[in-house]
């Protein structure tokens, strides 16, 4: 098993190696948080597009189907009930408005869902929290190397550990 920089776990690492490792990990964290923000924005855009599409369908149904549906429905009601033709046309119009209202309510539902989404705000708060933790981080205290042993092997070991 090895550390992110490739050195074996438990081996003494220099300040430069620790800093390089921390920089690499911080960079990876920032990239991951940016990817998360992009994914959440994509989801919000998708919800907004669904809402807009539902509103467009509601408008299309109301505008393009009114003449054909009104005539067919009105004459159908007239044939079935022998009511006045004007009342039959009013009933067919009411049916079309009811369909448009249902589709508009679907659009409102998805618009509210997209508006409530706090994806990017959550990511921004997480990044601020990470930056705050890193600013408060203090290095772990290390025991001072013993200077009593001045043999060449001890000097060489200290030189290797500090480079």
N, C-alpha and C positions, 0 to 999 in steps of 0.2 A: 504494500500500500504506500502511496506517495502523496505529498502535498500538491496543491494546484500548480506549483512552479516546477514540479518534477523531482524535488529533493525528497529523500526518505522521511517518513513521519518520525518524529522524535529527535531528528538531527538538529543541531543548532544552526539557525539561519541568520544571515547578516541583516542589518537594518535595511540595506538596499533590496535584498530579496524579499523581506517582509513588506516593504513599501511597494515593490513591483507586484507582489501577490495581491495586496490590498487594492492597488490601482486596477488590476485586471478584474478582480471580483466586483469592484464598484462600477466599472465600465459595463460588465455583464448585467449587473442589476439595473442600471439605467436603461440599457437596451431592452431588457425584459419589460420594464415598466412602460417604455414607449410602445412596445408591441401590444401590451395590454390596453393602453389608451387607444391605439388604432383599432383594436378589435371591438372595444366598447363603442367607439364613435361609429364604426361600421354597423353595429347593431342598432344604434339610435337612428342612423340614416335609413336603415331598412324599415324600421317602425314608422318613421315619418313618411316614407314612400308608400307604405301600405295605407296609411291614413289618407294621403293625398289621392291615391288610386281609388279608395272607397268613395271619397267626395266626388271625384270625376265620374265614377260609374253612377252615382246617385243623380248627378246633373244630367248625364247622358240618358239615363232611363226616363227622367222627367221630361226632357226636351224632345228626344227622338221618338219615344213611344206614345206620347200623348195623342197625336192625331189618329194613328192607326188603332191603338188600344181603345181610345174613346169611342170611335165609330163602331168598332166591333162589339164592344161591351154594351154600348147604349142600344144598339139594334138587337142584341141578344136579350137584354132586359125587357125591351119593348115586346119582343116576340113571346117571351115567357110570361109577362105580367099584364100586358095591354095598358101600361101606364102612359102618361104623357111623355113624349119624346124628350122634352127639356129636362125632366126629372131623371130620365135614364142617362142623359149625358152628364148631369151633375154627379150621379152615383159612380159612373165610370171614371170621372176626374178624381173623385175622392179616393177610389181604389189606387190610382196611380200616385197620388200624393202620399198615401199610406206606405207604399213601397219605397218611395224616395226618402221618407222620414226614417224608416228602418235602416236603409243604407247610410244615411247621414249619421245616425246614432252609432253605427259601427265605426264610421270615420272618427267621430268624437272620442270613442273608447280608445282607439289606437293612438290618437293625438295626445290624449292625457297620459297614456302609458309611455309614449316617447318623451313627453315633457317631464315626467317624474324621474326618469332615468338619470342617475347621478354618476355615471361611469367615469367621465373625465375628471370630475371633482374628487372622486375617491382616489384616483391615481395620483392627482396632484397632492392630495393630503398625505398619501403614502410616501411620495418622494420627499416632501418637506419633513416628514417624520424621520425618514432614513438620513437625511442631511443633518437633522438635529442630533440624532444619535451619534453620527460620525464626528460631529464637532465636539461632543462631550467625551468622546472616547479618549482614554489615557493609556499609554503603553504599560504593559505588565512589568512591574519592577523586577529586575534581575539582580542576583547577588553579585557583588563585586568580585572579580577574579583574585584569587590569593596570590600575592606577590612574593611570598616567602620562598617558594620553590623556583629558583632561577637556573635550573638545569636547562641545557639546550633543547631537550625534548619538550619541556614545559613551555618554553618560549615559543617554540615552533607550533605547538598545539594552540596557544593563545593567538598567534599570528594567523593560523588557518581559520579559527573560529570567528575572527573579526573581519576577515576579507570576504 
